[in-house]
Amino acid sequence: KSVGGKTILEGGGKRRRFLEGIFLMVILGIGIYLGSFLTPQMDQLRQMKNQDPNNQKAVVEFNTDHKLSEWLYSVNLLLGLVVLYFNAMDMAKRQK
């Protein structure tokens, strides 16, 4: 997006560092949610599904949680790549 004729990524390292910090906090939050809440819940649902394959509630809930976990892992991956890109830009500037 353009802010005052500049894109968000232009305009100095402070703005980029701020975005990097926000992205890292989101990555950490998603990781904690996945590891502490969603994955154990999915493990429990998987056990229920394996014990009783006719338990449609467990199957539907597991599938919903699985889609959510795939989406969250994708968001984490993309944000991690953006943070990596920010660091590469900073390193390239320092070498000039």
C-alpha positions as CSV (number, residue, x, y, z in Angstrom):
1,K,0.0,0.0,0.0
2,S,1.1,3.5,-0.6
3,V,1.6,5.8,2.3
4,G,2.6,9.3,1.4
5,G,4.0,8.2,-2.0
6,K,6.0,5.4,-0.5
7,T,5.2,1.7,-0.1
8,I,5.0,0.2,3.4
9,L,8.4,-1.5,2.8
10,E,10.1,1.8,1.8
11,G,10.7,4.5,4.3
12,G,13.5,3.2,6.4
13,G,14.4,0.4,8.7
14,K,12.2,1.4,11.6
15,R,9.0,0.6,9.8
16,R,10.4,-2.7,8.5
17,R,11.6,-3.6,12.0
18,F,8.2,-2.8,13.4
19,L,6.5,-5.0,10.9
20,E,9.1,-7.7,11.5
21,G,8.3,-7.6,15.2
22,I,4.6,-7.8,14.6
23,F,5.0,-10.7,12.2
24,L,7.3,-12.5,14.7
25,M,4.7,-12.0,17.5
26,V,2.0,-13.4,15.2
27,I,4.2,-16.4,14.3
28,L,4.8,-17.1,18.0
29,G,1.1,-16.7,18.9
30,I,0.1,-19.1,16.2
31,G,2.8,-21.6,17.2
32,I,1.7,-21.5,20.8
33,Y,-2.0,-22.0,19.8
34,L,-1.1,-24.9,17.5
35,G,1.1,-26.6,20.0
36,S,-0.9,-26.1,23.1
37,F,-4.5,-26.3,22.0
38,L,-5.2,-27.4,18.4
39,T,-2.8,-30.3,18.1
40,P,-3.8,-32.0,21.4
41,Q,-7.4,-31.5,20.4
42,M,-6.8,-33.1,17.0
43,D,-4.9,-36.0,18.6
44,Q,-7.9,-36.6,20.9
45,L,-10.4,-36.4,18.0
46,R,-8.1,-38.7,15.9
47,Q,-8.3,-41.3,18.7
48,M,-12.0,-41.0,19.0
49,K,-12.3,-41.3,15.2
50,N,-10.1,-44.4,15.2
51,Q,-12.0,-46.1,18.0
52,D,-15.3,-45.5,16.4
53,P,-15.2,-44.8,12.7
54,N,-19.0,-44.2,12.7
55,N,-18.6,-41.2,15.0
56,Q,-19.4,-38.5,12.4
57,K,-19.1,-35.7,14.9
58,A,-15.5,-36.5,15.6
59,V,-14.8,-37.0,11.9
60,V,-16.3,-33.6,11.0
61,E,-14.6,-31.8,13.9
62,F,-11.3,-33.4,13.1
63,N,-11.5,-32.4,9.4
64,T,-12.5,-28.8,10.4
65,D,-9.5,-28.6,12.8
66,H,-7.2,-30.1,10.2
67,K,-8.1,-27.5,7.7
68,L,-7.6,-24.7,10.3
69,S,-4.2,-26.2,11.2
70,E,-3.1,-26.3,7.5
71,W,-4.2,-22.7,7.1
72,L,-2.3,-21.6,10.2
73,Y,0.8,-23.4,9.3
74,S,0.7,-21.8,5.8
75,V,0.3,-18.3,7.4
76,N,3.3,-19.1,9.7
77,L,5.4,-20.2,6.7
78,L,4.5,-17.1,4.7
79,L,5.2,-14.7,7.6
80,G,8.5,-16.4,8.2
81,L,9.5,-15.9,4.6
82,V,8.6,-12.2,4.8
83,V,10.7,-11.9,8.0
84,L,13.6,-13.7,6.1
85,Y,13.1,-11.3,3.2
86,F,13.3,-8.2,5.6
87,N,16.5,-9.5,7.1
88,A,18.0,-10.2,3.6
89,M,17.1,-6.6,2.6
90,D,18.8,-5.2,5.7
91,M,21.9,-7.3,5.1
92,A,22.1,-6.2,1.5
93,K,21.9,-2.5,2.6
94,R,24.7,-3.0,5.1
95,Q,27.0,-4.4,2.5
96,K,26.7,-1.4,0.2
